[in-house]
């Protein structure tokens, strides 16, 4: 089993990942980059290949972005509104084409899809921050989300603001400790 000292052997995209709180307000993401982020999510594993996820994408300056920003909590609005793209992450409460009342794996599967998107963002030289400080009900109403779908989380993706990069990274990684692997194993 790997030891805590093996973290330096992680893939660089995983080892360098951190969640910024200041994005470059002038940076734009082109459609091809957004397509790659969604393609990464599309190829995430899911129970029975059900792929119980969907996304609301708002590019800074478009109407989706404006509508998503309106529902951010004050704590996240300070930084998330400046990201190049905001993505609301939704999961399906049941699997279409089955008689299941709900999918017990939907939230887990959505998490995998978002993790794939996060790693792809890193491969594109972008940073992402996943968060939950927003009004889920408000977003569901604003976008007409059907009752069998649920807005779970959001991601802010973009370039880190030059003025905040060093400070943000230092804060994010200074106290960056993880529980020892031994604590993660059920005994």
Secondary structure, DSSP 8 states (H G I E B T S, - for coil): ---GGGGGGS-HHHHT----S-B-TT----HHHHHHHHHHHHTS--GGG---EEEEEEETTSHHHHHHHTTB-HHHHHHHTTSSEEEEEEEESS-TTS--S--TTHHHHHHHHHHHHHHHHHHTT-EEEEE--B-HHHHHHHTT--TTEEEEEEEEEE-B-HHHHHHHHHHHHHT-----HHHHS--
